[in-house]
Every structure is written in structure tokens, then in C-alpha cells.
Amino acid sequence: MKVSKRPKVKRSPWLLHYDGSSCNGCDIEVLASLTPVYDAERFGVENTGDPMQADIFLVTGGINSQNAGVVKQLYDQMPRPKVVVAVGVCACTGGVFKDCYNIQGGVNTVIPVDIYVPGCAARPEAIIDGIVQAVKLFEKRVKQKVEWDAIQSEETEYDKDISPLR
Ligand code: SF4
């Protein structure tokens, strides 16, 4: 697999990892990717356990009735902009468990997913590629947010100017 070109990192996006109903296969590969053997941190990401500090949300495993609320809550606690990566076919579609009575499907059944990393289990190279793409997308969204905030503040100034006429 061709790994995406290393992005230019202007700040270190923080990465939150949540293991849903996975068999732990993908979970172990995510941990291998983040630790020094594969060392995803060389691409500028920093692992965190705090959703309120996180920029990239990495989810393994399918969604069931027990973890759906947790995944949604973690996502909602993350500040904007944010990027979601589904790791492994279970997180992408429900995978081999998708017809089980308690599985409702992939991560996209509860939150919007930006990047899908295939594989059963997903290989560290593929996970790192997903992280690199997530960093690029995150940087793009930060830039868009800065521009949007600038437009909004200009509009607020404009509102102030015309407010006496209202
Ligand atoms: S994709 Fe495969 S290895 Fe990963 S959680 Fe599902 S069954 Fe396990």
C-alpha cells in the first residue's frame, strides 16, 4: 500500500482512540501504530484520553446499542473542527458482525465518518495512512474555520455599525 505523503504539521493534532465492540484485533493494531514500533507520532499527532482536547477521533469495532451513546457523546465533547477515522471493516460497516442481533452497523450510523481504513485487522501501515490523511483534513478544516471566523467577526462589526438604524 502506498502511504500518503507526510503532511506539513503546524500544530500537533490530538488523537482520541475508542474501542467499540471490536474483537480487539484492530485495537491492538492501533496501539502498535501509536507506540514506538510504527510511531505514528512522527507525523505530528499526540495521543490523548480526553475528548475535550482531541482533534482526531479513531474508532475501532462496530456500533451496538451499548456503545452508540458513548461514541456520540465522545464526538460531541470534541471541539470543532474534528476528524473521524473508522479503523477496520467492523468500524466501517459492521464487518463480520453486521448481521448480529445487537450490531447496528459501522461508526457512520451514529456520527459522520471522514476516513475509512479497511482491513481485518487493519494493518498498521493502513492505520498510519488514515492518520496522515486525517491530519491533512484537520489542517484544511482549521484553515476553513479561521476564514469562517474572520467572516463572522466582520459581519458582527457590520451589525454593530448598522444597529442604530434597526
Ligand atoms: S475488523 Fe476484524 S480484527 Fe478488526 S475488530 Fe473487526 S473482526 Fe476484529
Boltz pocket constraint, residues with backbone or C-beta under 6 A from the ligand:
constraints:
  - pocket:
      binder: B
      contacts: [[A, 21], [A, 22], [A, 23], [A, 24], [A, 25], [A, 26], [A, 27], [A, 60], [A, 61], [A, 87], [A, 88], [A, 89], [A, 90], [A, 91], [A, 95], [A, 96], [A, 119], [A, 120], [A, 121], [A, 122]]
      max_distance: 6.0
